[in-house]
Each structure stands twice: as structure tokens, then as C-alpha cells.
Amino acid sequence: MASLQVSGMAVSGSSSSCCSHKSLVRATINGPKIRIGPLSLPRLSSKDFIEELSIRSGGYGIPITTQMENGSGPKNSSSDPVVVAKLYAIMEAVADRIEMHKNIGEQRDNWNHLLLSSIHAMTLTAATMCGLAAASASGEPLAGLKVSSTILYLAATGMLAIMNKIQPSQLAEEQRNAARLFKQLHGQIQTLLSVGSPTVSDVNEATENVLALDKAYPLPLLGAMLERYPSSVEPAVWWPQQGRKQAKGLGKKIEGNGWNRELEDEMREIVGVLKRKDKADYLRLSEKALKAHKVLAFSGPLLTGLGALGSAFVGATNPWAVILGVAGGALASVVNAVEHGGQVGMIFEMYRSNAGFFKLMEESIESNINETNVWGRENGQVYEMKVALQLGRSLSDLRNLAASSCLRNIEEDTEEEFGSKLF
């Protein structure tokens, strides 16, 4: 607020004279005093800062490690930077494989549709030409139709033999499985880097998993393609094979890390159910699908070959030539529609992969319960929840399944249910 003070001011009104009196004007301005103190800013926690950076980077940057004032910090604060860098390099390779398997899977699925449509068109056209050549008005078969029908049948036979050899629908299913499993591995490495303290053993394990997946689901066709018609059915294996640990100290008291004797017994019953019911059932279905697969793969080229033979002899005295030429093409179209349109190869691979899933669960559970040091196992409560979710069950439902399996061991006539509710 300002105040103006004026004192001793006299003004002369004459135009010819100057001011005879001195005027004194004194002005004083009074305002509020401003004091500048220390500037206070909100304190930013280093932990919140790290989490903010992690969110903004999408979790793909190298984690920033700090030490809190009280001496505690993130678990990966003591991790070797070289180990962390190696895990991020593995993550990049896994992400690249996900994209490759996804793209190749789409390409091979297109192969199945395009080849099936082409072979269908060629087979039906050849059968039609064979019938028209036999029913020519002049009484003699038209040479052009006859030769064209034979060529189309032979071409369809060759293309169908190649298609049955590579099985595009089965190839596409393999690539879909590989992409899904690589995504799962990518997520596991991300979780380890986010909340774990990675070591050299984690790097070696991740590398072995990548190589095992590469071997289980190869990308090239020539020289590395999986056997399409194996003599015996085995579950798919996409994880590193390790020697099984022998169960020791079964009579000792087990406590700690979320484990106890009741949980171990529950896990053993779950393993028994998966072996007797789920894995055995999918292996049985795989054998049936494989038998149908072999019969259809052999019948298709055989029928188109017979159609080519019949069309070549159209016009001869034997009337069975035209019947063989026309009916062979019709039957071949039906067989090809069932085999490749119904994607029998894909169904066989799906059953085999499901059996492999239950085999992996069995080995994982046995590896945990056979580990004598409970602190070397995965936390019991967390592991029980993971097993329940993998089988599509709640914790109480999983325990009821183990109890019913134990009851079946006592009463042989008790009906046993499947372990998984997902598939």
C-alpha cells in the first residue's frame, strides 16, 4: 500500500511572475517486505523413480540399480551387469524367433489352403474330362480331352504326394506351438529380470530352453523336418532333458518354504492322475489319429493314380476304364477333403503336444518333490497355485482331486476323473 504526502506548496496565479514560493514535495512509498527463503521441493523416492522408468520403457531397458538409504534395494541391485545384459540379449533372440515362427506358421497355413484348392480343381477337372471323352458324340474318345485328363491326374498325384509328405497343416500347428512357447519363455525372462536376482545359471538355463525349442520345432523343411509318420507315438518334448533325481529321505519331516508332508502327498497323487488319465488318453488319441493319417495319406495318391490309369485307357473295349477314371477322381477328392480339409495332421500334432504338456508337468512336479532341500525348491504355496491354474482348477478343487485319487487307490471300483479341465 502506498501513501503520498505533499507539504508547503504555494502557487502564484500571475502570468508574468514566477513561483515565489518554493514547494516541497515529498513522496514516500511503503510496501510489504519480501523475504526469500529456501525453496522446498517434494522428495522423489528412488524406488518410485525406478518403477516410473521401468513403466515408461515398457520393461525392455536395462534395469537401473540403486541402493536405498536404509541399505535395501531391488533384488537385482546385486546382479552382475554382464548377466543382465546376456539375459536381455536372449530376450531379443526369443522375440525374433516369435516373429519368425508366427510368419512362417501363417505361410504354411496358406500352403495348406492353396494346395488343397488346386489339387481339388485339378482332380475334378480331370474326372470331368475323362467322362466327356468317353461320352463323345462321334463314338471315339476325343484325344485332347483324354490326354489332358491323364496329365491333370498325374500332376495331381505328384502334388498330393508332396503335400502328404510335408503336411502343411501339421507344419502350421508346429509353428503356432513354437510361437506360443517362445512367448512363454520371453515372459519368464522378463519376470526374472523384474523381480528376481539373475545369475549365470539362469543364463545357461534360458539358453538351453531356446536351443531345446529350436530342436523341437525346426524352421527349415529339408533335412530337419520332424517325422510325419512315426512308427510309435511319443509325447512332444520341447524342454531340456535332465537326469531325474531319485527320491530320498521320504520318511523325514519336511517343513519350510511353503512345503509340508501333506502338500508333497497331494503333488504325488496329482502326478499319478496325470499319468493314468490325461497323458495316457492323449497318447491313445494320437495313435488313432496317426493310423487314420497314414491310411488317408496313402489312399489319396493311389486313387488319383488309378484315375490317371483309367483315363489313359478310355475308349478301349473295357468299360471299367471310364469308371475307374471318373470314380477315382471323385473318391480322391473326398479323401483329400477329409485329410487336408479336416487337417488330420494338425490334430495328430495337437494331441502329441497335449501329451507333452502333461509329461512336462509330471517331470516338474517330480523334480520339486524329489529335491531333498526344501529351500532349493520353488515355494510350495506358489507352486500349488501354478499347478491348479495349469489344470484349470481352484486350490480346493485340486485338493479334492488328490483326495479322490487317494480314495481310488483304496477302492478300486471308484471312477477316476481327468486331471485337467482345460482340454
Salt bridges, closest charged atoms under 4 A:
GLU52 OE2 - ARG56 NE 2.71
GLU69 OE2 - ARG43 NH2 2.13
ASP109 OD2 - HIS113 NE2 3.60
GLU173 OE1 - ARG176 NH2 2.99
GLU174 OE2 - ARG228 NH1 2.99
ASP214 OD1 - ARG97 NE 2.99
GLU264 OE1 - ARG261 NH1 3.13
GLU264 OE1 - ARG268 NH1 3.32
GLU264 OE2 - ARG377 NH2 2.67
ASP265 OD1 - ARG268 NH1 3.83
ASP281 OD1 - ARG284 NH2 2.35
GLU339 OE1 - HIS340 NE2 3.52
GLU349 OE2 - ARG352 NH2 3.16
GLU362 OE1 - LYS279 NZ 3.40
GLU363 OE2 - ARG244 NH2 3.77
GLU366 OE1 - ARG244 NH1 3.58
GLU366 OE2 - LYS275 NZ 3.11
GLU371 OE1 - LYS245 NZ 2.43
GLU378 OE2 - LYS386 NZ 2.95
GLU384 OE2 - ARG399 NE 2.95
ASP397 OD1 - ARG393 NH1 3.10
ASP397 OD2 - LYS421 NZ 2.76
GLU416 OE2 - ARG276 NH2 2.60
GLU416 OE1 - ARG408 NE 3.38
GLU417 OE1 - ARG393 NH2 3.23
